[in-house]
Structures are given as C-alpha cells and as structure tokens.
Amino acid sequence: AYGGVLVGSDMQTTAPGVYAAGDVVGRPFLASTGCAQAQAAANSIFFDSPSVTGECEDGDAACVVDGAAQAGSSFDPASLASNPFAFPTGVWTSPEVATYGVTWEQAESLELGEEIGEAVALYCECLRGRVFAPDGLLKLVYSKTSGRILGVHICGEAACELVHYGMQLVKSQQTIDEVRNSLYSAVTFHELYKIAAEAAFDEAGARKRRAAAGKALAQRNREVRDEDQ
C-alpha cells in the first residue's frame, strides 16, 4: 500500500535489518525520490559514515544540506512531505508544472527578516516561447534585501526540464542580480530566467511589458481562430 511502511532516517523499517524505499514509504511517489531513497538505504546498509556534503550557516532557514537531491545515510524521508528544498517537483500535465524551493507565502513564514519579492516572466516574452509555446510563465521568489533566489515556479512547455536550472540557482545561493547579468543563448526557454530577473529591478515596466505581450498573444490567437473558421 502507498505509504504503509514506516522507516527511519536510515530507511530501515520497524523490522531490524529490513529496509524500504519508493512508494511504500509515502509521498511524493516520484521515481527520482524513490531512487534517492534506495541509494540512501544502500548507503545505510553498507557504510557507517554519513554522506552529507556542503554546509549551512547557523540560522539559515533557506539552506538545506543532503535531502533527496543528495541521498545518503543522513537522508530523512519525513522531509519529503514538508521540505520544499528536498527535491524538485514536476507534474507532466499539459502544460507542465514544476517547482523548487519556496513560494512567497512559504518564504514569509520562514521569518528571514527580509522583504520577499516575486519576479515573473511570461513565455511569450522570450523568442522561443513567442514562436513555439507562448502560453506559460516562470516566477522567481527572492529576497529583496540580499537578492538571493529562494524558489522557482514554472508552468508551461518544458517546465519539468527548466526547473533543474532553477534548483541550482537556489542551492548555490545565486542572486537576482547575478542572473540578470548572465548571458543566455537566444531562442531558448532559459532566457525566461533573465527576463524574470530584469523584471525584479523594474516592476512597473515589467508589468507593462507583460500586458503588451499578453495583448499581442491574445490578438494572434484571435487571428488564428478566425483563419480556422
């Protein structure tokens, strides 16, 4: 049964010497997290030393070491249901939806002592989106004080691929300014990250550009419908 087997942080069940991984231990029921759990279980069985890599500063609520993205003997399965930094989530619907890190509301609840902002880019604002898949958006959640990116949320074509770059931005504590000053290849969806970062520095102008892009897209959609009739 889904979630019917209890395991500890070492993936060992209540029966000594018996380990479990995957859907039987509960959410999120993803192949990627199941593989990470299996790796953590094997590490617990064959190795004594933890495999934690990296470190966080004391009191940094937006920093996570290990977790499902870096499975090891310190892996805590309980974190999968509550820790937004444990792994990227992808939903293969049409359009795709993907997320990593915190939402604006979650960032506020962390009480970081910093003002939280959101920066948005529409798919129809980048060249690839405008031509091939104009419906969708990418949102970056960030600290307005430090510029540090805390979350990325995407709805649109290839969202489940794009989220992994966003995950690395969050995990490496990149800032909005660093993304804005980076050069991205033209005719790629990754330009959305730069467009969103630029929006953070000109919110009023960004709203006008999104409105203009949305209006142009709506007009194009009407013309396509009229041609089909």
Order of alpha helices (4+ residues) and beta strands (2+ residues): alpha-alpha-beta-beta-alpha-beta-alpha-beta-beta-alpha-alpha-alpha-alpha
